[in-house]
Amino acid sequence: MKIILEGHKNFEKKFKFKFLKPKNRIHTNGFISVELDWTNLECDEFYKFKYANLAHRTYGGDFYVGKKRYINTVSASFEFEEAIQECEASEITPWFSISISEEEGEFLEPFTNEYDYIFFENTKYGLICWFAPKGWEDWSNAEVYK
């Protein structure tokens, strides 16, 4: 399993700010939290990036990071509402995604298709995204990663 931040390079180039390396945690109940922050470099209108909104969730699919192919288990994509029109005018995707993925050929239990996006919380110039293991809605049947 790998947690991947994708689509963020376009924001960094266009708006001159930097996404920091995500901090991933697997909790004792099997939940995964991903803390992501961003910081101002030379962005003139950094206030536009104070809070993100959920754009969409995606299950399945694949993508490349460098030459490695990853199979997506679940992704949560986020956008900055005040920057959507500027992104579309510049022909860049207006969102970035946090994905739980597996490198092609690494389909090892218990991770394959075992997670669901549940919610996110904004922080000032950052967010915390939460994913839950299969069965999280029915606590008596929840499977905990050991």
C-alpha positions as CSV (number, residue, x, y, z in Angstrom):
1,M,0.0,0.0,0.0
2,K,1.2,3.5,-0.8
3,I,-0.4,6.9,-0.1
4,I,0.2,9.1,-3.1
5,L,-0.4,12.8,-3.6
6,E,-1.1,13.5,-7.3
7,G,-2.0,16.5,-9.4
8,H,-0.3,18.9,-7.0
9,K,2.6,19.9,-9.3
10,N,0.2,22.0,-11.4
11,F,-0.8,24.1,-8.4
12,E,2.8,24.6,-7.3
13,K,3.9,25.8,-10.7
14,K,0.8,28.0,-11.5
15,F,0.3,29.6,-8.1
16,K,3.8,29.5,-6.6
17,F,3.2,27.7,-3.4
18,K,4.4,24.3,-2.1
19,F,2.6,21.2,-0.8
20,L,4.6,19.6,2.0
21,K,5.1,15.9,2.3
22,P,1.9,14.1,3.5
23,K,2.1,12.6,7.0
24,N,0.3,9.2,7.0
25,R,-0.8,7.3,10.0
26,I,-2.4,3.9,10.4
27,H,-4.5,3.9,13.6
28,T,-5.1,1.0,15.9
29,N,-8.7,0.7,14.6
30,G,-7.4,0.3,11.0
31,F,-8.3,3.9,10.0
32,I,-5.8,5.8,7.9
33,S,-5.3,9.6,8.3
34,V,-3.3,11.7,5.9
35,E,-2.3,15.1,7.0
36,L,-1.4,17.5,4.2
37,D,-0.2,21.1,4.6
38,W,0.9,23.7,2.0
39,T,3.0,26.8,2.4
40,N,3.5,30.1,0.7
41,L,6.5,30.6,-1.5
42,E,5.9,33.5,-3.7
43,C,2.1,33.3,-4.1
44,D,0.5,36.8,-4.3
45,E,-3.0,35.6,-3.4
46,F,-2.3,32.8,-0.9
47,Y,-5.5,33.5,1.0
48,K,-7.3,31.7,-1.9
49,F,-5.7,28.5,-0.7
50,K,-6.6,28.6,3.0
51,Y,-9.2,25.9,2.8
52,A,-9.9,23.1,0.3
53,N,-13.2,21.5,-0.7
54,L,-13.9,17.9,-1.6
55,A,-14.2,17.7,-5.4
56,H,-14.9,14.0,-5.8
57,R,-14.0,10.5,-4.7
58,T,-12.7,7.8,-7.1
59,Y,-12.5,4.0,-6.7
60,G,-10.4,2.0,-9.0
61,G,-8.4,3.0,-12.1
62,D,-4.7,3.3,-12.5
63,F,-2.1,6.1,-12.9
64,Y,1.7,6.5,-13.3
65,V,4.2,8.1,-11.0
66,G,7.4,8.3,-12.9
67,K,7.7,5.0,-14.7
68,K,5.8,3.0,-12.0
69,R,2.2,2.1,-12.5
70,Y,-0.2,2.2,-9.5
71,I,-3.6,0.7,-9.1
72,N,-5.9,3.0,-7.2
73,T,-7.9,1.6,-4.3
74,V,-9.6,4.9,-3.4
75,S,-8.8,8.6,-4.0
76,A,-10.2,11.8,-2.5
77,S,-9.8,14.8,-4.7
78,F,-9.8,18.4,-3.4
79,E,-10.1,21.8,-5.0
80,F,-9.7,25.4,-4.1
81,E,-13.0,27.1,-5.0
82,E,-11.5,30.5,-5.7
83,A,-8.9,29.0,-8.1
84,I,-11.1,26.8,-10.2
85,Q,-11.7,29.4,-13.0
86,E,-8.0,30.3,-13.1
87,C,-7.1,26.6,-13.4
88,E,-9.6,26.0,-16.2
89,A,-8.3,29.1,-18.0
90,S,-4.8,27.8,-17.8
91,E,-6.0,24.3,-18.9
92,I,-4.8,22.6,-15.7
93,T,-6.9,20.2,-13.7
94,P,-8.5,22.2,-10.8
95,W,-8.0,19.5,-8.2
96,F,-5.3,17.4,-6.4
97,S,-5.8,13.9,-5.0
98,I,-4.8,11.8,-2.1
99,S,-4.8,8.2,-3.2
100,I,-4.4,4.8,-1.4
101,S,-2.8,2.7,-4.1
102,E,-0.8,-0.4,-4.8
103,E,2.2,-0.6,-7.2
104,E,1.3,-2.9,-10.1
105,G,2.1,-6.5,-9.1
106,E,1.9,-5.8,-5.3
107,F,-1.7,-7.0,-4.7
108,L,-1.2,-8.3,-1.2
109,E,-3.9,-8.7,1.3
110,P,-5.4,-6.9,3.2
111,F,-5.1,-3.8,1.2
112,T,-6.7,-4.6,-2.2
113,N,-10.0,-2.7,-2.4
114,E,-10.3,-2.7,1.4
115,Y,-10.6,1.1,2.1
116,D,-13.2,3.8,1.8
117,Y,-12.9,7.6,2.0
118,I,-15.0,8.8,4.9
119,F,-14.4,12.5,5.5
120,F,-11.8,15.3,5.7
121,E,-11.1,18.2,8.1
122,N,-9.6,21.6,7.0
123,T,-6.8,23.0,9.0
124,K,-5.4,26.5,8.3
125,Y,-3.5,25.9,5.0
126,G,-3.9,22.2,5.1
127,L,-6.3,19.3,5.6
128,I,-6.6,15.9,7.3
129,C,-8.2,13.2,5.1
130,W,-9.6,10.0,6.7
131,F,-10.0,6.6,5.1
132,A,-11.6,3.6,6.9
133,P,-11.2,-0.2,6.5
134,K,-13.8,-2.4,4.9
135,G,-16.8,-2.8,7.2
136,W,-16.2,0.4,9.1
137,E,-19.9,1.3,9.0
138,D,-20.7,-1.9,10.9
139,W,-18.3,-1.8,13.9
140,S,-19.0,-5.4,14.8
141,N,-17.7,-6.5,11.4
142,A,-14.9,-4.1,10.9
143,E,-11.6,-5.7,9.9
144,V,-8.6,-4.3,11.7
145,Y,-5.2,-4.3,10.0
146,K,-2.7,-6.3,12.1
